[in-house]
Amino acid sequence: MKTQLLLTIVSISIVSQCTAAEPKVPKSGKSRSEHEFLKQFVGEWDRTTEAFFGPGKSMTTKGTMTGHMIGKFWVVIDLKADVAGKAYHGRATYGFDSRKTKKYVGSFTDSIAPILWQYEGKADGNKLVMETEGPHPGMRGTFKFRNTWEIKNKDLIELTSEMEGRDGKMTTILKSISRRKKAKQ
């Protein structure tokens, strides 16, 4: 009986101390130059994309790109367009893993394929090169993919997407040009 009473008193004491303590908000980490690089995607952009389906076969679409930061560490890029009469929406999330991989990391999903692509990469000057390996939405097998985002200037970003073919060579499957929308006056 005394042991049970003692345990009850100790439990009440611990619970009252925990509930009386003020919650501590974790400190935000410090951003690095790698995180600053991602801010170049922030804004609203008009986008023209050409997708390549083989020699002499391509399709051009017009759409938008919108980028915003989540805190200081992550950029979310939304891509929207009309593709062959159907609404398209793609979303990329990129950040820099300063603790584990010391690389840029990211993911991409879209409304066409039931695939979550997970990327790793690096920035090289004005380019962000992200690579992954995974399925192609229209082909059997696993392939290597590379997305190279080139920051031409503060108002122009070019994206080149490549896929490794069965011959081991990288082939351009998509080129996109995003131009910053002019501020409304």
Contacts in CASP RR format, 6 or more apart in sequence:
PFRMAT RR
TARGET T0000
AUTHOR 0000-0000-0000
METHOD contacts of the structure
MODEL  1
MKTQLLLTIVSISIVSQCTAAEPKVPKSGKSRSEHEFLKQFVGEWDRTTE
AFFGPGKSMTTKGTMTGHMIGKFWVVIDLKADVAGKAYHGRATYGFDSRK
TKKYVGSFTDSIAPILWQYEGKADGNKLVMETEGPHPGMRGTFKFRNTWE
IKNKDLIELTSEMEGRDGKMTTILKSISRRKKAKQ
28 71 0 8 1.000
28 72 0 8 1.000
29 72 0 8 1.000
29 73 0 8 1.000
31 72 0 8 1.000
31 73 0 8 1.000
32 96 0 8 1.000
32 98 0 8 1.000
34 95 0 8 1.000
34 96 0 8 1.000
34 98 0 8 1.000
34 104 0 8 1.000
34 123 0 8 1.000
35 72 0 8 1.000
35 73 0 8 1.000
35 95 0 8 1.000
35 96 0 8 1.000
37 96 0 8 1.000
37 123 0 8 1.000
37 128 0 8 1.000
38 69 0 8 1.000
38 74 0 8 1.000
38 75 0 8 1.000
38 94 0 8 1.000
38 95 0 8 1.000
38 96 0 8 1.000
39 69 0 8 1.000
39 75 0 8 1.000
40 151 0 8 1.000
40 154 0 8 1.000
40 157 0 8 1.000
41 67 0 8 1.000
41 75 0 8 1.000
41 77 0 8 1.000
41 94 0 8 1.000
41 149 0 8 1.000
41 157 0 8 1.000
42 67 0 8 1.000
42 68 0 8 1.000
42 69 0 8 1.000
42 75 0 8 1.000
43 66 0 8 1.000
43 67 0 8 1.000
43 68 0 8 1.000
43 180 0 8 1.000
43 181 0 8 1.000
44 64 0 8 1.000
44 65 0 8 1.000
44 66 0 8 1.000
44 67 0 8 1.000
44 180 0 8 1.000
44 181 0 8 1.000
45 64 0 8 1.000
45 65 0 8 1.000
45 66 0 8 1.000
45 67 0 8 1.000
45 157 0 8 1.000
45 178 0 8 1.000
45 179 0 8 1.000
45 180 0 8 1.000
45 181 0 8 1.000
46 62 0 8 1.000
46 63 0 8 1.000
46 64 0 8 1.000
46 178 0 8 1.000
46 179 0 8 1.000
46 181 0 8 1.000
47 62 0 8 1.000
47 63 0 8 1.000
47 64 0 8 1.000
47 65 0 8 1.000
47 79 0 8 1.000
47 81 0 8 1.000
47 176 0 8 1.000
47 177 0 8 1.000
47 178 0 8 1.000
47 179 0 8 1.000
48 60 0 8 1.000
48 61 0 8 1.000
48 62 0 8 1.000
48 63 0 8 1.000
48 176 0 8 1.000
48 177 0 8 1.000
49 60 0 8 1.000
49 61 0 8 1.000
49 62 0 8 1.000
49 63 0 8 1.000
49 81 0 8 1.000
49 174 0 8 1.000
49 175 0 8 1.000
49 176 0 8 1.000
49 177 0 8 1.000
50 58 0 8 1.000
50 59 0 8 1.000
50 60 0 8 1.000
50 174 0 8 1.000
50 175 0 8 1.000
50 176 0 8 1.000
51 58 0 8 1.000
51 59 0 8 1.000
51 60 0 8 1.000
51 61 0 8 1.000
51 173 0 8 1.000
51 174 0 8 1.000
52 58 0 8 1.000
52 171 0 8 1.000
52 172 0 8 1.000
52 173 0 8 1.000
52 174 0 8 1.000
52 175 0 8 1.000
53 59 0 8 1.000
59 83 0 8 1.000
59 84 0 8 1.000
61 81 0 8 1.000
61 82 0 8 1.000
61 83 0 8 1.000
61 88 0 8 1.000
62 81 0 8 1.000
62 82 0 8 1.000
63 79 0 8 1.000
63 80 0 8 1.000
63 81 0 8 1.000
63 82 0 8 1.000
64 78 0 8 1.000
64 79 0 8 1.000
64 80 0 8 1.000
64 81 0 8 1.000
65 77 0 8 1.000
65 78 0 8 1.000
65 79 0 8 1.000
65 157 0 8 1.000
65 178 0 8 1.000
66 77 0 8 1.000
66 78 0 8 1.000
66 80 0 8 1.000
67 75 0 8 1.000
67 76 0 8 1.000
67 77 0 8 1.000
67 78 0 8 1.000
68 75 0 8 1.000
68 76 0 8 1.000
69 75 0 8 1.000
69 76 0 8 1.000
70 76 0 8 1.000
70 93 0 8 1.000
73 95 0 8 1.000
73 96 0 8 1.000
74 93 0 8 1.000
74 94 0 8 1.000
74 95 0 8 1.000
75 93 0 8 1.000
75 94 0 8 1.000
75 95 0 8 1.000
76 91 0 8 1.000
76 92 0 8 1.000
76 93 0 8 1.000
77 91 0 8 1.000
77 92 0 8 1.000
77 93 0 8 1.000
77 94 0 8 1.000
78 89 0 8 1.000
78 90 0 8 1.000
78 91 0 8 1.000
79 88 0 8 1.000
79 89 0 8 1.000
79 90 0 8 1.000
79 91 0 8 1.000
79 92 0 8 1.000
79 110 0 8 1.000
80 87 0 8 1.000
80 88 0 8 1.000
80 89 0 8 1.000
80 90 0 8 1.000
81 88 0 8 1.000
82 88 0 8 1.000
83 112 0 8 1.000
87 111 0 8 1.000
88 110 0 8 1.000
88 111 0 8 1.000
88 112 0 8 1.000
89 110 0 8 1.000
89 111 0 8 1.000
90 108 0 8 1.000
90 109 0 8 1.000
90 110 0 8 1.000
90 111 0 8 1.000
91 108 0 8 1.000
91 109 0 8 1.000
91 110 0 8 1.000
92 106 0 8 1.000
92 107 0 8 1.000
92 108 0 8 1.000
93 106 0 8 1.000
93 107 0 8 1.000
93 108 0 8 1.000
94 104 0 8 1.000
94 105 0 8 1.000
94 106 0 8 1.000
94 119 0 8 1.000
94 128 0 8 1.000
94 130 0 8 1.000
95 104 0 8 1.000
95 105 0 8 1.000
95 106 0 8 1.000
96 103 0 8 1.000
96 104 0 8 1.000
96 105 0 8 1.000
97 103 0 8 1.000
97 104 0 8 1.000
97 105 0 8 1.000
101 120 0 8 1.000
103 120 0 8 1.000
103 121 0 8 1.000
103 122 0 8 1.000
104 119 0 8 1.000
104 120 0 8 1.000
104 121 0 8 1.000
104 122 0 8 1.000
104 123 0 8 1.000
104 128 0 8 1.000
104 130 0 8 1.000
105 118 0 8 1.000
105 119 0 8 1.000
105 120 0 8 1.000
105 121 0 8 1.000
106 118 0 8 1.000
106 119 0 8 1.000
106 120 0 8 1.000
106 130 0 8 1.000
107 116 0 8 1.000
107 117 0 8 1.000
107 118 0 8 1.000
107 119 0 8 1.000
108 116 0 8 1.000
108 117 0 8 1.000
108 119 0 8 1.000
108 147 0 8 1.000
109 115 0 8 1.000
109 116 0 8 1.000
109 117 0 8 1.000
112 137 0 8 1.000
113 137 0 8 1.000
115 134 0 8 1.000
115 135 0 8 1.000
115 137 0 8 1.000
117 132 0 8 1.000
117 134 0 8 1.000
117 145 0 8 1.000
118 132 0 8 1.000
119 130 0 8 1.000
119 131 0 8 1.000
119 132 0 8 1.000
119 147 0 8 1.000
120 130 0 8 1.000
120 131 0 8 1.000
120 132 0 8 1.000
121 128 0 8 1.000
121 129 0 8 1.000
121 130 0 8 1.000
121 131 0 8 1.000
122 128 0 8 1.000
122 129 0 8 1.000
123 129 0 8 1.000
126 150 0 8 1.000
126 151 0 8 1.000
126 152 0 8 1.000
127 148 0 8 1.000
127 149 0 8 1.000
127 150 0 8 1.000
127 151 0 8 1.000
128 148 0 8 1.000
128 149 0 8 1.000
128 151 0 8 1.000
129 146 0 8 1.000
129 147 0 8 1.000
129 148 0 8 1.000
129 149 0 8 1.000
130 146 0 8 1.000
130 147 0 8 1.000
130 148 0 8 1.000
130 149 0 8 1.000
131 144 0 8 1.000
131 145 0 8 1.000
131 146 0 8 1.000
131 147 0 8 1.000
132 144 0 8 1.000
132 145 0 8 1.000
133 142 0 8 1.000
133 143 0 8 1.000
133 144 0 8 1.000
133 145 0 8 1.000
134 141 0 8 1.000
134 142 0 8 1.000
134 143 0 8 1.000
134 144 0 8 1.000
134 145 0 8 1.000
135 141 0 8 1.000
135 142 0 8 1.000
135 143 0 8 1.000
136 143 0 8 1.000
136 163 0 8 1.000
143 163 0 8 1.000
143 164 0 8 1.000
143 165 0 8 1.000
144 163 0 8 1.000
144 164 0 8 1.000
144 170 0 8 1.000
145 161 0 8 1.000
145 162 0 8 1.000
145 163 0 8 1.000
145 164 0 8 1.000
146 161 0 8 1.000
146 162 0 8 1.000
146 163 0 8 1.000
146 170 0 8 1.000
147 159 0 8 1.000
147 160 0 8 1.000
147 161 0 8 1.000
147 162 0 8 1.000
148 159 0 8 1.000
148 160 0 8 1.000
148 161 0 8 1.000
148 162 0 8 1.000
149 157 0 8 1.000
149 158 0 8 1.000
149 159 0 8 1.000
150 157 0 8 1.000
150 158 0 8 1.000
150 159 0 8 1.000
150 160 0 8 1.000
151 157 0 8 1.000
152 158 0 8 1.000
154 180 0 8 1.000
155 179 0 8 1.000
155 180 0 8 1.000
156 177 0 8 1.000
156 178 0 8 1.000
156 179 0 8 1.000
156 180 0 8 1.000
157 177 0 8 1.000
157 178 0 8 1.000
158 175 0 8 1.000
158 176 0 8 1.000
158 177 0 8 1.000
158 178 0 8 1.000
159 174 0 8 1.000
159 175 0 8 1.000
159 176 0 8 1.000
159 177 0 8 1.000
159 178 0 8 1.000
160 172 0 8 1.000
160 174 0 8 1.000
160 175 0 8 1.000
160 176 0 8 1.000
161 172 0 8 1.000
161 173 0 8 1.000
161 174 0 8 1.000
161 175 0 8 1.000
161 176 0 8 1.000
162 170 0 8 1.000
162 171 0 8 1.000
162 172 0 8 1.000
162 173 0 8 1.000
163 170 0 8 1.000
163 171 0 8 1.000
163 173 0 8 1.000
164 170 0 8 1.000
164 171 0 8 1.000
165 171 0 8 1.000
END
